[in-house]
Amino acid sequence: MKKLPYTPNSRITSCLRQLWLRSRERAKAIKDADRRCVRCGIKASTAKGREVKLEVHHSPPIEWTGLRELIRERLLNVPQEPLCKDCHAKAHKELS
């Protein structure tokens, strides 16, 4: 299979989801709720046959399309030029 010349949307979404799933903010939300569902009170469990996974609800819901477009616009589709570490630092100083 030939690789696309750009990062696919599915890859961007996957990376953003992984960032969220491993984030300190998500872990804190679960810890603050004592690892329980805030609606019914069921506790998270990994016991075989009695697994209960907690998800963190966003209100308003996450707009994945908007996030992907922002990443593509601000990070992936900007002019890029490979620079050594020293020249890269100088380039940023010139912008200041």
MDTraj code that builds the backbone (N, CA, C; nanometers):
import mdtraj as md
import numpy as np

residues = "MET LYS LYS LEU PRO TYR THR PRO ASN SER ARG ILE THR SER CYS LEU ARG GLN LEU TRP LEU ARG SER ARG GLU ARG ALA LYS ALA ILE LYS ASP ALA ASP ARG ARG CYS VAL ARG CYS GLY ILE LYS ALA SER THR ALA LYS GLY ARG GLU VAL LYS LEU GLU VAL HIS HIS SER PRO PRO ILE GLU TRP THR GLY LEU ARG GLU LEU ILE ARG GLU ARG LEU LEU ASN VAL PRO GLN GLU PRO LEU CYS LYS ASP CYS HIS ALA LYS ALA HIS LYS GLU LEU SER".split()
xyz = np.array([
    [0.0837, -0.1183, 0.0000],
    [0.0000, 0.0000, 0.0000],
    [0.0879, 0.1243, 0.0000],
    [0.0569, 0.2154, -0.0887],
    [0.1338, 0.3376, -0.1002],
    [0.0916, 0.4370, 0.0087],
    [0.1901, 0.5037, 0.0684],
    [0.1616, 0.6025, 0.1720],
    [0.1104, 0.7315, 0.1096],
    [0.0168, 0.7949, 0.1806],
    [-0.0337, 0.9243, 0.1368],
    [0.0740, 1.0304, 0.1582],
    [0.0729, 1.1381, 0.0805],
    [0.1728, 1.2436, 0.0978],
    [0.1390, 1.3386, 0.2127],
    [0.0329, 1.3088, 0.2868],
    [-0.0079, 1.3927, 0.3994],
    [-0.0578, 1.3020, 0.5117],
    [-0.0673, 1.3560, 0.6316],
    [-0.1149, 1.2797, 0.7465],
    [-0.2668, 1.2641, 0.7368],
    [-0.3166, 1.1404, 0.7377],
    [-0.4614, 1.1200, 0.7264],
    [-0.5364, 1.1713, 0.8502],
    [-0.6602, 1.2126, 0.8311],
    [-0.7423, 1.2606, 0.9421],
    [-0.7549, 1.1574, 1.0527],
    [-0.7636, 1.0303, 1.0156],
    [-0.7783, 0.9248, 1.1166],
    [-0.6562, 0.9195, 1.2088],
    [-0.5396, 0.9460, 1.1554],
    [-0.4161, 0.9459, 1.2360],
    [-0.4157, 1.0632, 1.3339],
    [-0.4610, 1.1801, 1.2866],
    [-0.4680, 1.2980, 1.3739],
    [-0.5652, 1.2713, 1.4876],
    [-0.6846, 1.2215, 1.4547],
    [-0.7852, 1.1925, 1.5569],
    [-0.7339, 1.0898, 1.6563],
    [-0.6693, 0.9860, 1.6069],
    [-0.6163, 0.8815, 1.6946],
    [-0.5143, 0.9386, 1.7936],
    [-0.4260, 1.0231, 1.7448],
    [-0.3248, 1.0837, 1.8326],
    [-0.3894, 1.1749, 1.9370],
    [-0.4878, 1.2526, 1.8964],
    [-0.5574, 1.3410, 1.9904],
    [-0.6321, 1.2594, 2.0961],
    [-0.6972, 1.1507, 2.0541],
    [-0.7681, 1.0638, 2.1500],
    [-0.6704, 1.0016, 2.2492],
    [-0.5551, 0.9563, 2.2017],
    [-0.4556, 0.8977, 2.2907],
    [-0.4033, 1.0017, 2.3902],
    [-0.3823, 1.1229, 2.3439],
    [-0.3404, 1.2308, 2.4328],
    [-0.4432, 1.2490, 2.5431],
    [-0.5715, 1.2536, 2.5062],
    [-0.6769, 1.2719, 2.6054],
    [-0.6848, 1.1531, 2.7010],
    [-0.6787, 1.0319, 2.6479],
    [-0.6909, 0.9133, 2.7322],
    [-0.5771, 0.9022, 2.8343],
    [-0.4622, 0.9585, 2.8022],
    [-0.3468, 0.9525, 2.8927],
    [-0.3233, 1.0827, 2.9690],
    [-0.4155, 1.1764, 2.9559],
    [-0.3941, 1.3090, 3.0156],
    [-0.4130, 1.3101, 3.1667],
    [-0.3442, 1.4005, 3.2315],
    [-0.3576, 1.4195, 3.3760],
    [-0.4955, 1.4744, 3.4099],
    [-0.5512, 1.5544, 3.3196],
    [-0.6832, 1.6125, 3.3427],
    [-0.7911, 1.5039, 3.3483],
    [-0.7825, 1.4067, 3.2573],
    [-0.8784, 1.2965, 3.2575],
    [-0.8609, 1.2119, 3.3832],
    [-0.7365, 1.1813, 3.4169],
    [-0.7090, 1.1015, 3.5365],
    [-0.7603, 1.1720, 3.6620],
    [-0.7446, 1.3039, 3.6679],
    [-0.7913, 1.3802, 3.7835],
    [-0.9435, 1.3760, 3.7941],
    [-1.0115, 1.3880, 3.6805],
    [-1.1583, 1.3831, 3.6819],
    [-1.2067, 1.2492, 3.7381],
    [-1.1420, 1.1410, 3.6975],
    [-1.1799, 1.0080, 3.7466],
    [-1.1454, 0.9942, 3.8944],
    [-1.0279, 1.0401, 3.9336],
    [-0.9859, 1.0313, 4.0739],
    [-1.0778, 1.1141, 4.1633],
    [-1.1127, 1.2363, 4.1186],
    [-1.1997, 1.3234, 4.1979],
    [-1.3380, 1.2627, 4.2196],
    [-1.3802, 1.1757, 4.1278],
    [-1.5097, 1.1078, 4.1411],
    [-1.4947, 0.9757, 4.2159],
    [-1.3781, 0.9532, 4.2771],
    [-1.3492, 0.8296, 4.3514],
    [-1.3678, 0.7059, 4.2646],
    [-1.3316, 0.7205, 4.1343],
    [-1.3419, 0.6110, 4.0380],
    [-1.4825, 0.5535, 4.0298],
    [-1.5834, 0.6423, 4.0465],
    [-1.7236, 0.6011, 4.0399],
    [-1.7980, 0.6846, 3.9353],
    [-1.9017, 0.6255, 3.8771],
    [-1.9904, 0.6985, 3.7878],
    [-2.0643, 0.8019, 3.8719],
    [-2.0627, 0.9274, 3.8318],
    [-2.1263, 1.0325, 3.9113],
    [-2.2786, 1.0275, 3.9012],
    [-2.3324, 0.9516, 3.8078],
    [-2.4790, 0.9393, 3.7965],
    [-2.5338, 0.8211, 3.8759],
    [-2.4778, 0.7013, 3.8559],
    [-2.5341, 0.5829, 3.9226],
    [-2.4504, 0.5333, 4.0392],
    [-2.3242, 0.5780, 4.0495],
    [-2.2386, 0.5407, 4.1622],
    [-2.1602, 0.4125, 4.1461],
    [-2.1765, 0.3421, 4.0319],
    [-2.1022, 0.2173, 4.0124],
    [-1.9532, 0.2471, 4.0073],
    [-1.8747, 0.1590, 4.0726],
    [-1.7302, 0.1793, 4.0808],
    [-1.6601, 0.1104, 3.9640],
    [-1.5558, 0.1738, 3.9131],
    [-1.4747, 0.1148, 3.8062],
    [-1.4134, -0.0150, 3.8575],
    [-1.4056, -0.1142, 3.7698],
    [-1.3518, -0.2434, 3.8101],
    [-1.2840, -0.3119, 3.6929],
    [-1.1785, -0.3856, 3.7255],
    [-1.1111, -0.4673, 3.6247],
    [-1.1269, -0.6156, 3.6575],
    [-1.2122, -0.6480, 3.7556],
    [-1.2346, -0.7872, 3.7958],
    [-1.2923, -0.8658, 3.6779],
    [-1.2359, -0.9828, 3.6537],
    [-1.2769, -1.0652, 3.5407],
    [-1.4265, -1.0980, 3.5504],
    [-1.4972, -1.0695, 3.4408],
    [-1.6401, -1.0944, 3.4363],
    [-1.7243, -0.9814, 3.4944],
    [-1.6599, -0.8879, 3.5635],
    [-1.7324, -0.7747, 3.6225],
    [-1.6652, -0.6423, 3.5869],
    [-1.6088, -0.6363, 3.4673],
    [-1.5381, -0.5165, 3.4245],
    [-1.6336, -0.3982, 3.4106],
    [-1.5926, -0.2860, 3.4663],
    [-1.6666, -0.1607, 3.4507],
    [-1.5626, -0.0548, 3.4163],
    [-1.5766, 0.0057, 3.2978],
    [-1.4842, 0.1108, 3.2556],
    [-1.5533, 0.2457, 3.2676],
    [-1.4797, 0.3429, 3.3128],
    [-1.5323, 0.4780, 3.3217],
    [-1.4857, 0.5582, 3.2012],
    [-1.5751, 0.6388, 3.1493],
    [-1.5425, 0.7334, 3.0430],
    [-1.5675, 0.8719, 3.0989],
    [-1.4997, 0.9710, 3.0461],
    [-1.5191, 1.1082, 3.0919],
    [-1.6017, 1.1812, 2.9875],
    [-1.7185, 1.2285, 3.0304],
    [-1.8121, 1.2971, 2.9402],
    [-1.7731, 1.4432, 2.9250],
    [-1.7718, 1.4912, 2.8015],
    [-1.7429, 1.6322, 2.7734],
    [-1.8727, 1.7064, 2.7453],
    [-1.8864, 1.8200, 2.8047],
    [-2.0010, 1.9054, 2.7764],
    [-1.9490, 2.0464, 2.7562],
    [-1.9544, 2.1014, 2.6372],
    [-2.0115, 2.0456, 2.5150],
    [-1.9234, 1.9343, 2.4589],
    [-1.9806, 1.8511, 2.3707],
    [-1.9043, 1.7396, 2.3132],
    [-1.7803, 1.7878, 2.2366],
    [-1.6822, 1.6993, 2.2264],
    [-1.5598, 1.7307, 2.1515],
    [-1.5936, 1.7394, 2.0034],
    [-1.5458, 1.8429, 1.9391],
    [-1.5662, 1.8625, 1.7954],
    [-1.4382, 1.8173, 1.7248],
    [-1.4299, 1.6869, 1.6934],
    [-1.3082, 1.6293, 1.6366],
    [-1.2725, 1.6931, 1.5028],
    [-1.3726, 1.7219, 1.4210],
    [-1.3454, 1.7805, 1.2892],
    [-1.2761, 1.9158, 1.3047],
    [-1.3259, 1.9984, 1.3953],
    [-1.2646, 2.1292, 1.4182],
    [-1.1228, 2.1179, 1.4707],
    [-1.1003, 2.0224, 1.5619],
    [-0.9652, 2.0020, 1.6144],
    [-0.8694, 1.9566, 1.5053],
    [-0.9168, 1.8617, 1.4234],
    [-0.8318, 1.8142, 1.3131],
    [-0.7969, 1.9276, 1.2179],
    [-0.8951, 2.0095, 1.1835],
    [-0.8702, 2.1213, 1.0912],
    [-0.7719, 2.2212, 1.1514],
    [-0.7830, 2.2469, 1.2807],
    [-0.6907, 2.3384, 1.3482],
    [-0.5484, 2.2828, 1.3474],
    [-0.5335, 2.1553, 1.3778],
    [-0.4009, 2.0906, 1.3759],
    [-0.3419, 2.0986, 1.2352],
    [-0.4235, 2.0648, 1.1364],
    [-0.3743, 2.0669, 0.9983],
    [-0.3350, 2.2091, 0.9572],
    [-0.4187, 2.3078, 0.9908],
    [-0.3938, 2.4472, 0.9516],
    [-0.2739, 2.5078, 1.0235],
    [-0.2630, 2.4860, 1.1544],
    [-0.1607, 2.5554, 1.2342],
    [-0.0313, 2.4770, 1.2498],
    [-0.0348, 2.3458, 1.2276],
    [0.0846, 2.2656, 1.2525],
    [0.1354, 2.1933, 1.1276],
    [0.0454, 2.1324, 1.0523],
    [0.0891, 2.0468, 0.9427],
    [0.0982, 2.1151, 0.8073],
    [0.0187, 2.2179, 0.7830],
    [0.0175, 2.2809, 0.6507],
    [0.0909, 2.4132, 0.6451],
    [0.1728, 2.4417, 0.7427],
    [0.2492, 2.5656, 0.7410],
    [0.3799, 2.5420, 0.6665],
    [0.4400, 2.6460, 0.6095],
    [0.5698, 2.6269, 0.5438],
    [0.6705, 2.5705, 0.6439],
    [0.7442, 2.4721, 0.5996],
    [0.8402, 2.4062, 0.6875],
    [0.9771, 2.4053, 0.6232],
    [1.0786, 2.4281, 0.7055],
    [1.2153, 2.4206, 0.6556],
    [1.3024, 2.3550, 0.7613],
    [1.3734, 2.2510, 0.7239],
    [1.4619, 2.1841, 0.8190],
    [1.5788, 2.2753, 0.8575],
    [1.6002, 2.2930, 0.9867],
    [1.7101, 2.3746, 1.0388],
    [1.7806, 2.2994, 1.1501],
    [1.9102, 2.3257, 1.1656],
    [1.9803, 2.2695, 1.2801],
    [1.9293, 2.3402, 1.4054],
    [1.9619, 2.2862, 1.5202],
    [1.9126, 2.3410, 1.6465],
    [1.9510, 2.4883, 1.6642],
    [2.0760, 2.5229, 1.6327],
    [2.1228, 2.6614, 1.6492],
    [2.0496, 2.7577, 1.5545],
    [2.0359, 2.7197, 1.4276],
    [1.9672, 2.8064, 1.3318],
    [1.8188, 2.8184, 1.3672],
    [1.7621, 2.7131, 1.4197],
    [1.6216, 2.7161, 1.4590],
    [1.6023, 2.8169, 1.5728],
    [1.6913, 2.8137, 1.6691],
    [1.6850, 2.9094, 1.7820],
    [1.7013, 3.0530, 1.7307],
    [1.7948, 3.0743, 1.6355],
    [1.8153, 3.2084, 1.5780],
    [1.6914, 3.2545, 1.5029],
    [1.6286, 3.1649, 1.4307],
    [1.5087, 3.1987, 1.3544],
    [1.3974, 3.2482, 1.4468],
    [1.3814, 3.1833, 1.5631],
    [1.2801, 3.2266, 1.6599],
    [1.3156, 3.3609, 1.7219],
    [1.4455, 3.3834, 1.7462],
    [1.4877, 3.5126, 1.8017],
    [1.4617, 3.6262, 1.7027],
    [1.4798, 3.5979, 1.5743],
    [1.4558, 3.6988, 1.4705],
    [1.3084, 3.7393, 1.4653],
    [1.2191, 3.6484, 1.4996],
    [1.0760, 3.6789, 1.4991],
    [1.0338, 3.7610, 1.6192],
    [1.1150, 3.7608, 1.7236],
    [1.0801, 3.8328, 1.8477],
    [1.1065, 3.9809, 1.8367],
])
top = md.Topology()
chain = top.add_chain()
for i, resn in enumerate(residues, 1):
    res = top.add_residue(resn, chain, resSeq=i)
    for name in ("N", "CA", "C"):
        top.add_atom(name, md.element.get_by_symbol(name[0]), res)
traj = md.Trajectory(xyz[None], top)
